[in-house]
Amino acid sequence: MKEHQAWHANGFLATLAAIAAAAAAIWCFVSGNADDGSAGMNVLGVVLLLLALVAFSSLTVVQPNQAKIITFFGRYKGTVSDSGLWIVVPFTVKSRMSLKVRNFNSQKLKVNDASGNPVEIAAVVVFKVMDTARAAFDVDDYETFVEIQSETAIRHIAAQYPYDTYEDSSVISLRGNADEISGRLLAELQERLSVAGVEVLETRLSHLAYAAEIAGAMLQRQQAEAIVAARQKIVDGAVGMVESALQQLKHHGIVLDDERRAAMINNLMVAIVSERGTTPVINTGTLYN
């Protein structure tokens, strides 16, 4: 099934013609009764009245961003998408369909990611109908079809990627590559919804989190990784400061032997890396009896 334009003509002219036919029919009835019941005038009046009723029943109004699907005794005759008052083929069924942009916000779905961790995920899908014939006849209810296929695509995408990557930053993850995940979700969803004549305009992840049963453990893991990264930064800075201190002592002509050099490095590293303030121990000399 593919959409095509149905025959339609100016409805205002058809309305004027129908009004004129109805007025002529009334005149024929009045004239026929005045002429002692002339059968010819009455028959003409009935014909004109039937033509007026057929014309009025063929009129249809199409609102902006709306379409009328025309079917004639079970056969698809076309779609009228131009807004205005139109006259179409008589004795047809004119079904209304919206062409406005709409969005669907999925429920929070619990899915196992590529690493096997249960995560909660949800997405917003922005779409519109592009082919009214497919939306009306190729699927039972295109809105329900969009909802079910959207949730299926979200589950499929979420199961292909891990929630986050901790060792390899080049691996695509749900949290770290949200834009790329949204793009792949859009491509897969468009492939699924093309049969319903629906165009997907945008997809965005609206919710992403670990499931409640592992959220605490994953939070501890993230905190541990943050602590390790901070410690690594502190150690790198401490090594640089100790190296700078030794170079300055050498520049000023202060030469330390290996034992004192090692003790100084140890004391500086402890003072810099320690989480708490250090308490120095002052050597005042050796007491001899």
ChimeraX attribute file (.defattr): number of C-alpha atoms within 10 A of each C-alpha:
attribute: neighborCount
match mode: 1-to-1
recipient: residues
	/A:1	14
	/A:2	13
	/A:3	18
	/A:4	16
	/A:5	13
	/A:6	18
	/A:7	14
	/A:8	18
	/A:9	14
	/A:10	13
	/A:11	20
	/A:12	14
	/A:13	13
	/A:14	20
	/A:15	19
	/A:16	13
	/A:17	16
	/A:18	21
	/A:19	17
	/A:20	15
	/A:21	21
	/A:22	21
	/A:23	15
	/A:24	17
	/A:25	24
	/A:26	17
	/A:27	15
	/A:28	22
	/A:29	21
	/A:30	15
	/A:31	16
	/A:32	19
	/A:33	14
	/A:34	10
	/A:35	11
	/A:36	8
	/A:37	13
	/A:38	14
	/A:39	13
	/A:40	12
	/A:41	19
	/A:42	20
	/A:43	15
	/A:44	16
	/A:45	24
	/A:46	17
	/A:47	15
	/A:48	21
	/A:49	22
	/A:50	16
	/A:51	17
	/A:52	24
	/A:53	15
	/A:54	15
	/A:55	23
	/A:56	18
	/A:57	15
	/A:58	21
	/A:59	21
	/A:60	17
	/A:61	18
	/A:62	17
	/A:63	15
	/A:64	13
	/A:65	13
	/A:66	16
	/A:67	21
	/A:68	23
	/A:69	23
	/A:70	25
	/A:71	18
	/A:72	14
	/A:73	10
	/A:74	9
	/A:75	10
	/A:76	19
	/A:77	19
	/A:78	20
	/A:79	24
	/A:80	26
	/A:81	21
	/A:82	17
	/A:83	14
	/A:84	14
	/A:85	19
	/A:86	21
	/A:87	21
	/A:88	22
	/A:89	19
	/A:90	13
	/A:91	14
	/A:92	18
	/A:93	18
	/A:94	19
	/A:95	12
	/A:96	18
	/A:97	18
	/A:98	16
	/A:99	18
	/A:100	13
	/A:101	13
	/A:102	13
	/A:103	15
	/A:104	15
	/A:105	17
	/A:106	19
	/A:107	15
	/A:108	16
	/A:109	20
	/A:110	17
	/A:111	20
	/A:112	21
	/A:113	23
	/A:114	17
	/A:115	13
	/A:116	12
	/A:117	15
	/A:118	21
	/A:119	23
	/A:120	19
	/A:121	23
	/A:122	22
	/A:123	22
	/A:124	18
	/A:125	24
	/A:126	17
	/A:127	21
	/A:128	16
	/A:129	22
	/A:130	17
	/A:131	20
	/A:132	27
	/A:133	21
	/A:134	19
	/A:135	25
	/A:136	18
	/A:137	14
	/A:138	15
	/A:139	15
	/A:140	11
	/A:141	12
	/A:142	20
	/A:143	14
	/A:144	11
	/A:145	15
	/A:146	20
	/A:147	15
	/A:148	12
	/A:149	16
	/A:150	27
	/A:151	20
	/A:152	14
	/A:153	19
	/A:154	23
	/A:155	19
	/A:156	16
	/A:157	19
	/A:158	25
	/A:159	20
	/A:160	15
	/A:161	20
	/A:162	20
	/A:163	25
	/A:164	18
	/A:165	16
	/A:166	9
	/A:167	7
	/A:168	8
	/A:169	10
	/A:170	7
	/A:171	13
	/A:172	18
	/A:173	20
	/A:174	25
	/A:175	16
	/A:176	15
	/A:177	13
	/A:178	14
	/A:179	14
	/A:180	13
	/A:181	22
	/A:182	21
	/A:183	14
	/A:184	14
	/A:185	25
	/A:186	23
	/A:187	15
	/A:188	17
	/A:189	23
	/A:190	22
	/A:191	13
	/A:192	17
	/A:193	19
	/A:194	16
	/A:195	15
	/A:196	25
	/A:197	23
	/A:198	24
	/A:199	19
	/A:200	23
	/A:201	14
	/A:202	16
	/A:203	24
	/A:204	18
	/A:205	20
	/A:206	14
	/A:207	14
	/A:208	19
	/A:209	16
	/A:210	21
	/A:211	18
	/A:212	11
	/A:213	10
	/A:214	12
	/A:215	14
	/A:216	12
	/A:217	12
	/A:218	14
	/A:219	12
	/A:220	11
	/A:221	13
	/A:222	13
	/A:223	12
	/A:224	12
	/A:225	13
	/A:226	12
	/A:227	12
	/A:228	12
	/A:229	12
	/A:230	12
	/A:231	13
	/A:232	12
	/A:233	11
	/A:234	15
	/A:235	15
	/A:236	12
	/A:237	15
	/A:238	19
	/A:239	16
	/A:240	11
	/A:241	15
	/A:242	18
	/A:243	12
	/A:244	12
	/A:245	15
	/A:246	16
	/A:247	13
	/A:248	12
	/A:249	12
	/A:250	12
	/A:251	10
	/A:252	8
	/A:253	9
	/A:254	10
	/A:255	12
	/A:256	13
	/A:257	7
	/A:258	9
	/A:259	8
	/A:260	11
	/A:261	13
	/A:262	12
	/A:263	11
	/A:264	16
	/A:265	17
	/A:266	12
	/A:267	14
	/A:268	17
	/A:269	17
	/A:270	14
	/A:271	16
	/A:272	18
	/A:273	17
	/A:274	11
	/A:275	8
	/A:276	8
	/A:277	10
	/A:278	12
	/A:279	7
	/A:280	8
	/A:281	6
	/A:282	6
	/A:283	6
	/A:284	6
	/A:285	6
	/A:286	5
	/A:287	5
	/A:288	4
	/A:289	2
